[in-house]
Amino acid sequence: MSQLYDCRDAFAQALEEAARNDPRIVVVINDSLGSSKLKGFKAAFPQRLINVGIAEQNMVGVAAGLANGGKIPFVSGASPFLTARALEQIKVDLAYSQANVKLCGMSSGLAYGELGPTHHSIEDLAWTRAIANLTVVVPADPLETAQAIHEAARLPGPFFLRISRMPVPQVHPADYRFRLGKASWLRQGSDVTLIATGVMVARALEAAALLANEGIEAAVLNMATIRPLDREAVIEAARRSGAIVTVEEHTVYGGLGGAVAEVVVTTYPVPMRILGVPGVFAPTGSPEYLLEHFGLTPAGIRAAALELLKARAEQ
């Protein structure tokens, strides 16, 4: 079995590296020092970490003020609370004002499975993707996480980075270079394309291997940037394979699947299936249980691809 990693470790290490290179970088948190894995940052830069307590709206407002003063704030907190509680501040104080603030939604998706629907963050992509001027990035592994942090620090404007605590394998080669707004082809195939994001990328690769055992060649496309979406890669996927399955640890409404479908239906219509949480509140249970419950497993992705190909053949 491949070694598994926590992307929060890569996030914390990359942020410390970026802060050493740029004294403008500061961190604003909401009592999430441990869960954000930023104890090392606090030890290294005690004057550059601000803990506002459990007050997410204030946290985003403080970050906007710091940005107006020339700082580059990275705001870190559990994604369900960072996005849901502070959505107005994200829209007005950051996106509308184009403030140079980097939002880091930690433990996103179903990672807090045992804590129930109040802690599940399965709507955050829909909310953030709908806001103008806000860049939305969902890294798939530690390498991509680290590079996305450095890219966010380098580029101006507001970012939302969705970072999971679920362990994932390394899916990219060592020479991979993250490019904002560009998807990465991890596997080639002409029968169907699996477009995934975040923790689902590794599962899509496993599903492609299962399909290959049945003589079906599935391409795998890692869509790390949700906004701006790589439209050219989506169109290429539609043209090459004529069938697309999207996979995300998020509601099927408004996230990756919706973004891909918007491109497909207006440019190169092909049959699609959108895998995710099907418009319900998820039950309480371990992340592994919830992924199994919603078919967000290699076997579930395989089954969806087979069903799509069967339906296409019968048309």
C-alpha beads as a LAMMPS data file, in Angstrom:
LAMMPS data file: protein, C-alpha beads

315 atoms
314 bonds

1 atom types
1 bond types

-500.0 500.0 xlo xhi
-500.0 500.0 ylo yhi
-500.0 500.0 zlo zhi

Masses

1 110.0

Atoms # bond

1 1 1 0.000 0.000 0.000
2 1 1 1.270 3.491 -0.834
3 1 1 2.440 5.690 1.993
4 1 1 -0.255 8.080 3.156
5 1 1 0.234 11.730 4.069
6 1 1 -1.674 14.491 5.842
7 1 1 -1.758 17.537 3.562
8 1 1 -1.920 19.792 6.619
9 1 1 1.737 18.955 7.296
10 1 1 2.716 20.116 3.810
11 1 1 0.559 23.230 4.279
12 1 1 2.277 24.176 7.548
13 1 1 5.779 23.532 6.244
14 1 1 5.182 25.488 3.036
15 1 1 3.685 28.396 4.953
16 1 1 6.736 28.587 7.227
17 1 1 9.005 28.546 4.174
18 1 1 6.986 31.284 2.504
19 1 1 7.063 33.393 5.682
20 1 1 10.837 33.137 5.889
21 1 1 11.064 34.482 2.355
22 1 1 8.449 37.209 2.750
23 1 1 8.107 39.207 5.981
24 1 1 4.669 40.424 4.891
25 1 1 3.122 36.994 5.494
26 1 1 1.086 36.695 8.687
27 1 1 -1.394 34.098 9.967
28 1 1 -4.839 34.685 11.467
29 1 1 -6.582 31.753 13.166
30 1 1 -9.668 30.975 15.249
31 1 1 -8.345 28.784 18.082
32 1 1 -7.261 26.286 15.427
33 1 1 -3.526 26.234 16.140
34 1 1 -3.377 22.472 16.626
35 1 1 -5.855 21.416 13.951
36 1 1 -4.136 23.712 11.450
37 1 1 -0.749 22.294 12.516
38 1 1 0.649 25.797 12.973
39 1 1 2.464 25.360 16.282
40 1 1 5.741 25.425 14.392
41 1 1 4.770 28.672 12.684
42 1 1 3.919 30.231 16.042
43 1 1 7.266 29.146 17.481
44 1 1 9.153 30.532 14.503
45 1 1 7.131 33.756 14.109
46 1 1 5.347 34.489 17.401
47 1 1 4.632 38.100 16.411
48 1 1 3.126 37.103 13.077
49 1 1 0.323 34.822 14.262
50 1 1 -2.945 36.327 15.490
51 1 1 -5.531 34.179 17.263
52 1 1 -8.892 35.951 17.295
53 1 1 -10.726 33.107 19.030
54 1 1 -13.879 31.453 17.756
55 1 1 -15.009 34.501 15.784
56 1 1 -14.759 33.695 12.095
57 1 1 -16.425 36.848 10.790
58 1 1 -14.034 38.964 12.829
59 1 1 -11.147 36.774 11.680
60 1 1 -11.807 37.539 8.014
61 1 1 -12.335 41.231 8.782
62 1 1 -9.027 41.405 10.669
63 1 1 -7.299 39.736 7.729
64 1 1 -8.812 42.253 5.315
65 1 1 -7.495 45.074 7.453
66 1 1 -4.030 43.535 7.562
67 1 1 -4.083 43.199 3.779
68 1 1 -5.030 46.850 3.463
69 1 1 -1.955 47.587 5.563
70 1 1 0.336 45.716 3.172
71 1 1 0.465 42.328 4.853
72 1 1 -0.327 38.969 3.209
73 1 1 -2.627 37.211 5.669
74 1 1 -3.231 33.464 5.575
75 1 1 -6.485 32.761 7.405
76 1 1 -6.733 29.214 8.719
77 1 1 -9.713 27.487 10.290
78 1 1 -12.058 24.536 9.882
79 1 1 -13.681 24.928 6.490
80 1 1 -17.351 24.615 7.591
81 1 1 -16.969 27.544 9.969
82 1 1 -14.584 29.654 7.908
83 1 1 -16.870 29.566 4.876
84 1 1 -20.392 29.357 6.304
85 1 1 -20.066 31.807 9.181
86 1 1 -17.971 34.366 7.349
87 1 1 -19.436 34.158 3.857
88 1 1 -20.582 37.795 3.802
89 1 1 -17.152 38.983 4.905
90 1 1 -15.501 36.757 2.307
91 1 1 -17.749 38.226 -0.380
92 1 1 -17.565 41.895 0.600
93 1 1 -14.338 42.419 2.569
94 1 1 -12.190 40.119 0.440
95 1 1 -13.597 39.364 -3.012
96 1 1 -15.397 42.635 -3.776
97 1 1 -12.463 44.602 -2.376
98 1 1 -9.933 42.245 -4.001
99 1 1 -8.033 42.014 -0.734
100 1 1 -4.815 40.014 -0.807
101 1 1 -6.022 37.403 1.719
102 1 1 -5.536 33.632 1.504
103 1 1 -8.302 31.566 3.118
104 1 1 -7.263 28.066 4.160
105 1 1 -10.288 25.876 4.809
106 1 1 -8.932 22.999 6.865
107 1 1 -10.414 19.533 7.416
108 1 1 -12.857 20.064 4.581
109 1 1 -15.402 17.722 3.071
110 1 1 -16.315 14.741 5.259
111 1 1 -13.091 14.697 7.264
112 1 1 -14.919 15.567 10.522
113 1 1 -17.344 12.738 9.849
114 1 1 -17.894 11.641 13.453
115 1 1 -18.849 15.178 14.512
116 1 1 -21.916 15.211 12.285
117 1 1 -23.469 17.552 9.725
118 1 1 -22.559 20.728 11.655
119 1 1 -18.907 19.920 10.954
120 1 1 -19.227 18.455 7.458
121 1 1 -18.005 20.950 4.869
122 1 1 -19.733 19.734 1.739
123 1 1 -21.082 23.054 0.450
124 1 1 -17.923 25.194 0.589
125 1 1 -16.973 24.831 -3.071
126 1 1 -20.445 25.895 -4.219
127 1 1 -20.362 28.950 -1.978
128 1 1 -16.845 30.078 -2.838
129 1 1 -17.007 29.208 -6.551
130 1 1 -19.994 31.534 -6.937
131 1 1 -18.127 34.599 -5.652
132 1 1 -16.430 36.846 -8.200
133 1 1 -12.684 37.500 -7.923
134 1 1 -12.138 34.527 -5.587
135 1 1 -9.670 31.859 -6.707
136 1 1 -10.574 28.353 -5.481
137 1 1 -7.954 25.588 -5.231
138 1 1 -8.276 21.999 -3.934
139 1 1 -4.894 20.223 -3.766
140 1 1 -4.781 16.455 -4.196
141 1 1 -1.585 15.548 -2.346
142 1 1 1.188 17.082 -0.196
143 1 1 3.321 18.125 -3.161
144 1 1 0.459 19.993 -4.766
145 1 1 -0.564 21.467 -1.405
146 1 1 2.872 22.939 -0.788
147 1 1 3.131 24.366 -4.283
148 1 1 -0.361 25.847 -4.094
149 1 1 0.545 27.627 -0.849
150 1 1 3.638 29.158 -2.419
151 1 1 1.629 30.174 -5.499
152 1 1 -1.045 31.801 -3.334
153 1 1 1.642 33.727 -1.461
154 1 1 3.153 34.926 -4.726
155 1 1 0.006 35.921 -6.605
156 1 1 -2.156 38.918 -5.595
157 1 1 -5.822 38.685 -4.704
158 1 1 -8.109 36.547 -2.551
159 1 1 -7.740 32.756 -2.544
160 1 1 -9.683 29.896 -0.999
161 1 1 -7.562 26.782 -0.507
162 1 1 -9.494 23.662 0.549
163 1 1 -7.178 21.392 2.529
164 1 1 -8.199 18.018 3.913
165 1 1 -6.985 16.095 6.933
166 1 1 -7.787 12.725 5.308
167 1 1 -4.599 10.760 4.584
168 1 1 -3.773 10.562 0.884
169 1 1 -0.967 9.039 -1.197
170 1 1 1.340 11.054 -3.407
171 1 1 -0.360 11.107 -6.824
172 1 1 2.055 13.373 -8.689
173 1 1 5.634 12.663 -9.750
174 1 1 8.425 14.522 -7.965
175 1 1 8.908 16.891 -10.907
176 1 1 5.246 17.992 -10.951
177 1 1 4.660 21.737 -10.977
178 1 1 1.299 23.162 -9.961
179 1 1 -0.007 25.816 -12.329
180 1 1 -2.993 27.851 -11.279
181 1 1 -5.981 27.225 -13.531
182 1 1 -4.387 24.205 -15.230
183 1 1 -5.553 20.642 -14.660
184 1 1 -3.072 17.755 -14.715
185 1 1 -3.491 14.517 -16.663
186 1 1 -2.488 11.656 -14.376
187 1 1 -3.577 8.833 -16.643
188 1 1 -4.475 8.624 -20.320
189 1 1 -7.474 6.728 -21.668
190 1 1 -9.951 6.990 -24.521
191 1 1 -13.087 5.270 -23.162
192 1 1 -14.082 7.584 -20.296
193 1 1 -12.509 10.441 -18.339
194 1 1 -12.600 10.574 -14.558
195 1 1 -12.266 14.205 -13.425
196 1 1 -11.569 14.431 -9.707
197 1 1 -10.395 16.924 -7.135
198 1 1 -8.774 16.788 -3.700
199 1 1 -8.825 13.494 -1.825
200 1 1 -10.887 11.882 -4.585
201 1 1 -8.038 12.015 -7.097
202 1 1 -6.245 9.011 -5.607
203 1 1 -9.523 7.090 -5.551
204 1 1 -10.150 7.959 -9.192
205 1 1 -6.741 6.545 -10.074
206 1 1 -7.609 3.327 -8.243
207 1 1 -10.918 3.181 -10.089
208 1 1 -9.109 3.589 -13.401
209 1 1 -6.911 0.622 -12.527
210 1 1 -10.024 -1.461 -11.783
211 1 1 -11.543 -0.459 -15.109
212 1 1 -8.329 -1.336 -16.926
213 1 1 -8.675 -4.893 -15.605
214 1 1 -11.950 -5.039 -17.545
215 1 1 -10.451 -3.671 -20.743
216 1 1 -11.740 -0.118 -20.246
217 1 1 -9.182 2.669 -20.523
218 1 1 -10.115 5.546 -18.244
219 1 1 -8.260 8.829 -18.285
220 1 1 -7.807 10.612 -14.946
221 1 1 -7.735 14.397 -14.776
222 1 1 -6.866 16.189 -11.540
223 1 1 -8.846 19.444 -11.470
224 1 1 -7.036 21.186 -8.640
225 1 1 -8.245 24.668 -9.570
226 1 1 -12.020 24.914 -9.380
227 1 1 -12.027 28.623 -10.199
228 1 1 -10.767 29.534 -12.718
229 1 1 -11.608 26.142 -14.215
230 1 1 -9.412 24.674 -16.936
231 1 1 -12.036 24.804 -19.680
232 1 1 -9.621 23.595 -22.350
233 1 1 -8.863 20.420 -20.385
234 1 1 -12.573 19.711 -19.914
235 1 1 -13.241 20.132 -23.637
236 1 1 -10.254 17.925 -24.432
237 1 1 -11.624 15.250 -22.073
238 1 1 -15.019 15.391 -23.775
239 1 1 -13.499 15.120 -27.244
240 1 1 -11.050 12.340 -26.387
241 1 1 -13.345 10.011 -24.478
242 1 1 -16.916 11.108 -25.151
243 1 1 -17.906 10.389 -21.523
244 1 1 -17.067 12.097 -18.230
245 1 1 -17.470 11.116 -14.585
246 1 1 -16.721 13.828 -12.017
247 1 1 -15.826 12.848 -8.452
248 1 1 -15.791 15.159 -5.449
249 1 1 -16.094 15.019 -1.675
250 1 1 -18.813 17.668 -1.801
251 1 1 -22.489 18.020 -2.595
252 1 1 -23.310 17.326 -6.240
253 1 1 -24.783 20.830 -6.447
254 1 1 -22.478 23.682 -7.381
255 1 1 -19.063 22.099 -6.999
256 1 1 -16.693 20.388 -9.429
257 1 1 -19.441 18.484 -11.226
258 1 1 -21.480 21.611 -11.807
259 1 1 -18.448 23.538 -13.024
260 1 1 -17.497 20.799 -15.501
261 1 1 -21.108 20.384 -16.672
262 1 1 -21.356 24.109 -17.398
263 1 1 -18.436 23.802 -19.797
264 1 1 -19.560 20.521 -21.356
265 1 1 -23.159 21.545 -22.053
266 1 1 -22.140 24.825 -23.696
267 1 1 -19.181 23.587 -25.738
268 1 1 -18.992 19.833 -26.385
269 1 1 -21.973 17.935 -24.929
270 1 1 -21.208 14.350 -23.891
271 1 1 -22.830 12.004 -21.336
272 1 1 -21.819 12.731 -17.756
273 1 1 -22.215 11.404 -14.235
274 1 1 -21.616 13.611 -11.190
275 1 1 -20.484 11.713 -8.084
276 1 1 -20.631 13.355 -4.677
277 1 1 -23.008 13.770 -1.768
278 1 1 -26.467 13.620 -3.404
279 1 1 -28.097 16.740 -2.009
280 1 1 -28.600 15.437 1.543
281 1 1 -27.081 16.015 4.947
282 1 1 -24.542 13.276 5.486
283 1 1 -25.068 10.969 8.460
284 1 1 -22.652 10.850 11.381
285 1 1 -19.824 8.375 11.019
286 1 1 -16.164 7.972 10.182
287 1 1 -14.930 9.548 6.940
288 1 1 -14.324 6.072 5.529
289 1 1 -17.886 5.033 6.362
290 1 1 -19.324 8.161 4.736
291 1 1 -17.291 7.742 1.561
292 1 1 -18.505 4.163 1.319
293 1 1 -22.069 5.267 2.084
294 1 1 -22.084 7.674 -0.864
295 1 1 -20.191 5.456 -3.278
296 1 1 -17.117 7.681 -3.214
297 1 1 -14.735 4.729 -3.387
298 1 1 -12.751 3.167 -6.223
299 1 1 -15.472 0.529 -6.576
300 1 1 -18.196 3.184 -6.578
301 1 1 -16.417 5.258 -9.215
302 1 1 -15.885 2.144 -11.322
303 1 1 -19.589 1.287 -11.092
304 1 1 -20.613 4.803 -12.154
305 1 1 -18.276 4.692 -15.145
306 1 1 -19.596 1.288 -16.221
307 1 1 -23.202 2.468 -15.892
308 1 1 -22.452 5.558 -17.953
309 1 1 -20.741 3.558 -20.692
310 1 1 -23.594 1.046 -20.769
311 1 1 -26.188 3.824 -21.050
312 1 1 -24.202 5.461 -23.858
313 1 1 -23.939 2.190 -25.762
314 1 1 -27.710 1.679 -25.557
315 1 1 -28.541 5.082 -26.990

Bonds

1 1 1 2
2 1 2 3
3 1 3 4
4 1 4 5
5 1 5 6
6 1 6 7
7 1 7 8
8 1 8 9
9 1 9 10
10 1 10 11
11 1 11 12
12 1 12 13
13 1 13 14
14 1 14 15
15 1 15 16
16 1 16 17
17 1 17 18
18 1 18 19
19 1 19 20
20 1 20 21
21 1 21 22
22 1 22 23
23 1 23 24
24 1 24 25
25 1 25 26
26 1 26 27
27 1 27 28
28 1 28 29
29 1 29 30
30 1 30 31
31 1 31 32
32 1 32 33
33 1 33 34
34 1 34 35
35 1 35 36
36 1 36 37
37 1 37 38
38 1 38 39
39 1 39 40
40 1 40 41
41 1 41 42
42 1 42 43
43 1 43 44
44 1 44 45
45 1 45 46
46 1 46 47
47 1 47 48
48 1 48 49
49 1 49 50
50 1 50 51
51 1 51 52
52 1 52 53
53 1 53 54
54 1 54 55
55 1 55 56
56 1 56 57
57 1 57 58
58 1 58 59
59 1 59 60
60 1 60 61
61 1 61 62
62 1 62 63
63 1 63 64
64 1 64 65
65 1 65 66
66 1 66 67
67 1 67 68
68 1 68 69
69 1 69 70
70 1 70 71
71 1 71 72
72 1 72 73
73 1 73 74
74 1 74 75
75 1 75 76
76 1 76 77
77 1 77 78
78 1 78 79
79 1 79 80
80 1 80 81
81 1 81 82
82 1 82 83
83 1 83 84
84 1 84 85
85 1 85 86
86 1 86 87
87 1 87 88
88 1 88 89
89 1 89 90
90 1 90 91
91 1 91 92
92 1 92 93
93 1 93 94
94 1 94 95
95 1 95 96
96 1 96 97
97 1 97 98
98 1 98 99
99 1 99 100
100 1 100 101
101 1 101 102
102 1 102 103
103 1 103 104
104 1 104 105
105 1 105 106
106 1 106 107
107 1 107 108
108 1 108 109
109 1 109 110
110 1 110 111
111 1 111 112
112 1 112 113
113 1 113 114
114 1 114 115
115 1 115 116
116 1 116 117
117 1 117 118
118 1 118 119
119 1 119 120
120 1 120 121
121 1 121 122
122 1 122 123
123 1 123 124
124 1 124 125
125 1 125 126
126 1 126 127
127 1 127 128
128 1 128 129
129 1 129 130
130 1 130 131
131 1 131 132
132 1 132 133
133 1 133 134
134 1 134 135
135 1 135 136
136 1 136 137
137 1 137 138
138 1 138 139
139 1 139 140
140 1 140 141
141 1 141 142
142 1 142 143
143 1 143 144
144 1 144 145
145 1 145 146
146 1 146 147
147 1 147 148
148 1 148 149
149 1 149 150
150 1 150 151
151 1 151 152
152 1 152 153
153 1 153 154
154 1 154 155
155 1 155 156
156 1 156 157
157 1 157 158
158 1 158 159
159 1 159 160
160 1 160 161
161 1 161 162
162 1 162 163
163 1 163 164
164 1 164 165
165 1 165 166
166 1 166 167
167 1 167 168
168 1 168 169
169 1 169 170
170 1 170 171
171 1 171 172
172 1 172 173
173 1 173 174
174 1 174 175
175 1 175 176
176 1 176 177
177 1 177 178
178 1 178 179
179 1 179 180
180 1 180 181
181 1 181 182
182 1 182 183
183 1 183 184
184 1 184 185
185 1 185 186
186 1 186 187
187 1 187 188
188 1 188 189
189 1 189 190
190 1 190 191
191 1 191 192
192 1 192 193
193 1 193 194
194 1 194 195
195 1 195 196
196 1 196 197
197 1 197 198
198 1 198 199
199 1 199 200
200 1 200 201
201 1 201 202
202 1 202 203
203 1 203 204
204 1 204 205
205 1 205 206
206 1 206 207
207 1 207 208
208 1 208 209
209 1 209 210
210 1 210 211
211 1 211 212
212 1 212 213
213 1 213 214
214 1 214 215
215 1 215 216
216 1 216 217
217 1 217 218
218 1 218 219
219 1 219 220
220 1 220 221
221 1 221 222
222 1 222 223
223 1 223 224
224 1 224 225
225 1 225 226
226 1 226 227
227 1 227 228
228 1 228 229
229 1 229 230
230 1 230 231
231 1 231 232
232 1 232 233
233 1 233 234
234 1 234 235
235 1 235 236
236 1 236 237
237 1 237 238
238 1 238 239
239 1 239 240
240 1 240 241
241 1 241 242
242 1 242 243
243 1 243 244
244 1 244 245
245 1 245 246
246 1 246 247
247 1 247 248
248 1 248 249
249 1 249 250
250 1 250 251
251 1 251 252
252 1 252 253
253 1 253 254
254 1 254 255
255 1 255 256
256 1 256 257
257 1 257 258
258 1 258 259
259 1 259 260
260 1 260 261
261 1 261 262
262 1 262 263
263 1 263 264
264 1 264 265
265 1 265 266
266 1 266 267
267 1 267 268
268 1 268 269
269 1 269 270
270 1 270 271
271 1 271 272
272 1 272 273
273 1 273 274
274 1 274 275
275 1 275 276
276 1 276 277
277 1 277 278
278 1 278 279
279 1 279 280
280 1 280 281
281 1 281 282
282 1 282 283
283 1 283 284
284 1 284 285
285 1 285 286
286 1 286 287
287 1 287 288
288 1 288 289
289 1 289 290
290 1 290 291
291 1 291 292
292 1 292 293
293 1 293 294
294 1 294 295
295 1 295 296
296 1 296 297
297 1 297 298
298 1 298 299
299 1 299 300
300 1 300 301
301 1 301 302
302 1 302 303
303 1 303 304
304 1 304 305
305 1 305 306
306 1 306 307
307 1 307 308
308 1 308 309
309 1 309 310
310 1 310 311
311 1 311 312
312 1 312 313
313 1 313 314
314 1 314 315
